[in-house]
């Protein structure tokens, strides 16, 4: 999930060229690991992020 804002116009860029925002990723069994095979560790991951995108 991500929430991005178009901020390029503030820097004199075209629309949808520069975007910044927040993102969040959650994985459950990303590599097929289960609670039993990993001993209850490593099968889940979650990552909040601050993202910036520039499109050429």
C-alpha positions in Angstrom: 0.0 0.0 0.0 1.3 3.5 -0.8 0.0 7.0 -0.5 1.9 9.3 -2.9 1.5 13.0 -3.6 2.5 14.8 -6.8 4.9 17.5 -5.9 6.6 18.1 -9.2 4.6 21.2 -10.0 6.3 22.9 -7.0 9.7 22.4 -8.6 8.6 23.4 -12.1 8.2 19.8 -13.4 5.5 18.3 -15.4 2.5 16.6 -13.8 3.2 13.1 -12.4 6.9 13.5 -12.7 8.0 13.8 -9.1 6.0 12.0 -6.3 6.7 11.6 -2.6 4.8 9.7 0.1 4.5 6.9 2.5 4.4 3.2 1.7 4.0 -0.1 3.7 4.8 -3.6 2.8 3.7 -6.8 4.6 4.8 -10.3 3.7 3.5 -13.6 5.1 5.3 -16.7 3.9 7.2 -14.8 1.2 9.6 -17.7 0.4 7.2 -20.5 1.3 8.4 -20.5 4.9 6.0 -21.5 7.6 6.1 -21.2 11.4 7.1 -24.9 11.7 10.1 -24.6 9.3 11.5 -21.4 10.7 10.9 -22.0 14.4 8.5 -19.2 14.6 10.9 -16.6 13.3 11.4 -15.1 9.8 8.3 -16.1 8.0 6.7 -12.6 8.3 8.1 -9.2 7.6 6.6 -5.7 7.5 8.3 -2.5 6.4 7.1 1.1 6.6 8.9 3.4 4.1 9.2 7.0 2.9 9.3 6.9 -0.9 10.3 9.3 -3.6 9.7 8.6 -7.3 11.0 10.5 -10.3 9.7 9.5 -13.8 11.9 10.5 -16.8 
